[in-house]
Amino acid sequence: MLKEVYLDALRNREYKMSKIKDSGYDAILSEASSRWVTYEPTPEKCESAGIDSSWNKRAFQGLNLYVIDAVAVTSTNEILATDHVYDISESARQEALESKAMLMEAQLAQKVPEKKNVDIICIDGSLISRLTRSTADAAADMVKRCGKAIFISKSSESRLQFSSLGSKAGDIYYYGHAAKSATGFSVPVQTQLRYANVYEVYARLRDHAPIVRIEVVGATGEQEVKQLLNKLRYHSVAGYPYCLKLAHNSCKITNEDIDRLASIFNLQLEHGARDALNE
């Protein structure tokens, strides 16, 4: 079956790509270029901490074994705080697990200053996305706990900046093509939410590195962005904050981890949802 898909993709490549690179593509790239500020960050010595979370689950004939964890770690691999929860439940919806994981991250963000004096706290993901999906009380609590942290996304579907021009891909796609391989950042754009004013910036910390999306709570101008990028550059690897890479590696929950947990509860002999397919 996949062989037919590959052949069809080769035959229709230009047509499929034309859906993205239509008549508005060049106009969006021009607008993105006009908003891009070329800047080579000067590494500024600092202490940074990264926060990330992970979750995984396994279904066993109406039962769901799940585990969620979160970690705060410095760029020198010092674990500052951790949290976790696991259970066997009749329900384990993805939305609920993601909400619990985000709450853990917010709680750790509040604990980090109590554990260590850091200059910058990085949280993996998007604050805007979390606030728009949360209840009013949860959104207010998240801003209170995470207001001094910055949120960094490796990928983004946000169309906040170019949707009025008919964009068909995320803003990060157009900045990546407009800025080519140059270091720098986009002019900060404000998103006014009920409990916070969040400023969105796309940036590249090193030549030829991928662009990341950065969200900051409170007034943020070009000078503040430059100072922020200088700090992020100090402990960055391949254009990405090393503390976030360490946090990801420390908290990632693999299928093998779920297998080990299942064996503890003697669930390894129960048939799972995909056993018939040997998956």
C-alpha positions as CSV (number, residue, x, y, z in Angstrom):
1,M,0.0,0.0,0.0
2,L,2.7,2.5,0.9
3,K,4.4,1.8,-2.4
4,E,1.3,3.3,-4.1
5,V,1.4,6.3,-1.8
6,Y,5.0,7.0,-2.6
7,L,4.4,6.8,-6.4
8,D,1.4,9.0,-6.2
9,A,3.3,11.6,-4.1
10,L,6.1,11.7,-6.7
11,R,3.5,12.3,-9.5
12,N,1.6,15.0,-7.6
13,R,4.4,16.7,-5.6
14,E,4.1,20.1,-7.3
15,Y,0.3,20.2,-7.0
16,K,0.4,19.3,-3.3
17,M,3.2,21.9,-2.5
18,S,1.2,24.6,-4.5
19,K,-1.4,24.5,-1.7
20,I,1.2,26.1,0.6
21,K,3.1,28.2,-1.9
22,D,0.2,29.8,-3.5
23,S,-0.2,33.5,-4.6
24,G,0.1,34.7,-1.0
25,Y,3.4,32.9,-0.2
26,D,5.8,35.6,-1.5
27,A,3.8,38.3,0.3
28,I,4.0,36.5,3.6
29,L,7.7,35.9,3.2
30,S,8.2,39.6,2.5
31,E,6.3,40.5,5.6
32,A,8.2,38.0,7.7
33,S,11.5,39.4,6.4
34,S,10.5,43.0,7.3
35,R,9.8,41.8,10.9
36,W,13.1,39.9,11.2
37,V,15.9,41.6,13.2
38,T,19.3,40.2,12.4
39,Y,21.2,39.8,15.6
40,E,24.1,37.6,16.8
41,P,23.6,36.8,20.5
42,T,26.6,37.4,22.7
43,P,26.7,34.6,25.3
44,E,26.1,36.0,28.7
45,K,27.1,33.8,31.7
46,C,24.0,32.8,33.7
47,E,22.3,30.0,35.6
48,S,19.4,28.5,33.7
49,A,16.8,25.8,34.6
50,G,14.6,23.8,32.3
51,I,11.2,22.3,33.1
52,D,9.5,19.6,31.1
53,S,6.9,16.9,31.7
54,S,6.0,13.6,30.1
55,W,3.1,11.1,30.2
56,N,2.3,7.7,28.8
57,K,-0.4,5.1,29.2
58,R,-1.4,1.6,28.2
59,A,-4.9,0.2,27.8
60,F,-5.7,-3.3,29.2
61,Q,-9.3,-4.3,28.4
62,G,-11.1,-1.4,30.0
63,L,-8.3,-0.5,32.4
64,N,-5.7,2.2,31.8
65,L,-2.3,2.2,33.4
66,Y,-0.8,5.7,33.2
67,V,2.1,7.6,34.5
68,I,3.0,11.3,34.5
69,D,6.2,13.0,35.6
70,A,7.9,16.4,35.5
71,V,11.4,17.6,36.3
72,A,13.2,20.9,36.8
73,V,17.0,20.7,36.0
74,T,19.8,23.1,35.5
75,S,22.1,23.3,32.5
76,T,24.8,21.6,34.7
77,N,22.4,18.7,35.2
78,E,21.5,19.5,38.8
79,I,18.0,18.2,39.5
80,L,16.1,20.9,41.4
81,A,12.7,19.4,41.7
82,T,10.6,16.5,40.5
83,D,7.0,15.3,40.6
84,H,5.1,12.2,39.4
85,V,1.8,10.4,39.6
86,Y,0.6,7.0,38.3
87,D,-2.5,5.0,38.6
88,I,-4.7,2.2,37.2
89,S,-8.0,3.8,36.1
90,E,-11.1,3.1,34.1
91,S,-10.4,6.3,32.3
92,A,-7.2,8.1,31.2
93,R,-8.1,10.6,28.5
94,Q,-5.2,12.4,26.8
95,E,-6.6,15.9,27.7
96,A,-6.7,15.0,31.4
97,L,-3.2,13.6,31.4
98,E,-1.9,16.7,29.5
99,S,-3.6,19.0,32.0
100,K,-2.0,17.2,35.0
101,A,1.4,17.3,33.3
102,M,1.0,21.1,32.8
103,L,0.0,21.6,36.4
104,M,3.1,19.7,37.5
105,E,5.3,22.0,35.4
106,A,3.6,25.1,36.9
107,Q,4.2,23.8,40.4
108,L,7.9,23.1,39.7
109,A,8.3,26.6,38.2
110,Q,7.2,28.0,41.6
111,K,9.6,25.7,43.5
112,V,12.7,26.4,41.4
113,P,13.5,29.8,43.0
114,E,13.2,28.2,46.5
115,K,15.8,25.6,45.5
116,K,18.3,27.7,43.6
117,N,18.9,31.2,42.5
118,V,18.6,31.0,38.7
119,D,18.7,33.8,36.1
120,I,16.2,32.2,33.7
121,I,13.6,29.5,33.9
122,C,12.6,27.8,30.6
123,I,9.4,25.7,30.3
124,D,8.9,23.5,27.2
125,G,5.8,24.3,25.2
126,S,3.4,27.2,24.6
127,L,1.9,29.4,27.4
128,I,-0.7,30.9,25.0
129,S,-2.0,27.4,24.1
130,R,-2.3,26.4,27.7
131,L,-4.1,29.6,28.8
132,T,-6.6,29.4,26.0
133,R,-7.4,25.7,26.8
134,S,-7.6,26.2,30.6
135,T,-10.5,27.3,32.8
136,A,-10.4,30.8,34.2
137,D,-9.2,29.7,37.6
138,A,-6.5,27.4,36.1
139,A,-5.3,30.1,33.7
140,A,-5.0,32.6,36.6
141,D,-3.1,30.1,38.7
142,M,-0.8,29.2,35.8
143,V,0.2,32.9,35.2
144,K,0.8,33.4,38.9
145,R,3.1,30.4,39.1
146,C,4.8,30.7,35.7
147,G,4.8,34.5,35.2
148,K,8.6,34.8,35.6
149,A,9.4,31.9,33.3
150,I,9.7,31.9,29.5
151,F,8.1,29.2,27.3
152,I,10.0,27.8,24.4
153,S,8.6,25.6,21.6
154,K,10.6,23.6,19.0
155,S,7.6,23.6,16.7
156,S,4.4,25.6,16.5
157,E,1.1,25.7,14.6
158,S,0.3,29.2,15.7
159,R,-0.9,31.5,12.9
160,L,-1.2,34.6,15.0
161,Q,0.9,36.8,12.8
162,F,0.2,35.9,9.2
163,S,-3.3,34.5,9.2
164,S,-4.7,37.8,7.9
165,L,-2.5,37.3,4.8
166,G,-3.9,33.9,4.2
167,S,-1.2,31.8,5.7
168,K,-1.6,28.0,5.4
169,A,1.3,27.0,7.6
170,G,2.4,28.1,11.0
171,D,4.2,31.4,11.5
172,I,7.4,29.6,12.4
173,Y,7.4,28.1,8.9
174,Y,7.5,31.4,7.2
175,Y,10.1,32.9,9.5
176,G,12.3,29.9,8.9
177,H,12.2,30.5,5.1
178,A,12.3,34.3,5.2
179,A,15.3,34.4,7.6
180,K,17.1,31.6,5.8
181,S,19.9,30.5,8.1
182,A,20.6,33.9,9.8
183,T,20.6,34.3,13.6
184,G,18.2,36.9,15.0
185,F,14.6,37.3,16.1
186,S,11.2,38.5,15.0
187,V,9.8,41.8,16.3
188,P,7.8,40.9,19.5
189,V,4.0,40.6,18.9
190,Q,1.6,41.0,21.8
191,T,-1.3,38.7,22.6
192,Q,-3.6,40.2,25.2
193,L,-5.3,37.5,27.2
194,R,-7.5,37.8,30.2
195,Y,-4.9,37.2,32.8
196,A,-1.7,38.2,31.0
197,N,-0.1,40.0,28.2
198,V,2.1,37.5,26.4
199,Y,4.7,38.5,23.9
200,E,5.6,36.1,21.1
201,V,9.0,36.0,19.5
202,Y,10.6,33.7,16.9
203,A,14.3,33.4,17.2
204,R,17.4,31.5,15.9
205,L,20.3,31.3,18.4
206,R,22.9,30.0,16.0
207,D,23.4,30.0,12.3
208,H,21.7,27.2,10.5
209,A,19.9,26.1,13.7
210,P,16.1,25.6,13.8
211,I,14.0,28.5,14.8
212,V,12.2,28.3,18.2
213,R,9.1,30.1,19.4
214,I,9.5,32.1,22.7
215,E,6.7,33.4,24.8
216,V,7.3,36.0,27.6
217,V,4.8,37.4,30.1
218,G,4.8,41.2,30.4
219,A,6.1,44.1,28.3
220,T,8.9,42.9,26.0
221,G,10.8,45.1,23.5
222,E,13.7,44.4,21.2
223,Q,16.3,45.3,23.8
224,E,14.7,42.8,26.3
225,V,14.7,40.1,23.6
226,K,18.4,40.7,22.9
227,Q,19.3,40.3,26.6
228,L,17.2,37.2,26.7
229,L,18.8,35.6,23.7
230,N,22.3,36.4,25.1
231,K,21.4,34.3,28.2
232,L,19.8,31.5,26.2
233,R,22.9,31.3,23.9
234,Y,25.2,30.7,26.8
235,H,24.0,27.2,27.5
236,S,22.5,26.4,24.1
237,V,23.4,23.3,22.1
238,A,22.5,23.3,18.3
239,G,20.4,26.4,18.9
240,Y,18.4,24.9,21.8
241,P,18.7,25.6,25.5
242,Y,20.6,22.7,27.0
243,C,18.6,22.8,30.2
244,L,15.4,21.9,28.2
245,K,17.2,19.1,26.4
246,L,18.3,17.7,29.8
247,A,14.8,18.1,31.2
248,H,13.3,16.2,28.2
249,N,15.8,13.3,28.6
250,S,15.2,13.1,32.3
251,C,11.4,12.9,32.3
252,K,10.7,11.1,29.0
253,I,8.4,8.0,29.7
254,T,9.0,5.3,27.1
255,N,6.9,2.3,26.2
256,E,9.5,0.2,27.9
257,D,8.9,2.2,31.1
258,I,5.2,1.3,30.9
259,D,6.1,-2.3,30.3
260,R,8.1,-2.4,33.6
261,L,5.4,-0.7,35.5
262,A,2.8,-3.1,34.1
263,S,4.9,-6.0,35.3
264,I,4.9,-4.6,38.8
265,F,1.1,-4.8,38.8
266,N,1.0,-8.1,37.1
267,L,-0.6,-6.6,34.1
268,Q,2.0,-7.9,31.6
269,L,-0.1,-11.0,31.0
270,E,-3.3,-9.1,30.2
271,H,-4.0,-8.6,26.5
272,G,-3.5,-5.1,25.3
273,A,-5.2,-3.2,22.5
274,R,-2.7,-4.1,19.8
275,D,-1.5,-7.5,20.8
276,A,-3.3,-9.2,17.9
277,L,-1.1,-7.1,15.5
278,N,2.1,-8.0,17.4
279,E,2.6,-4.3,18.2
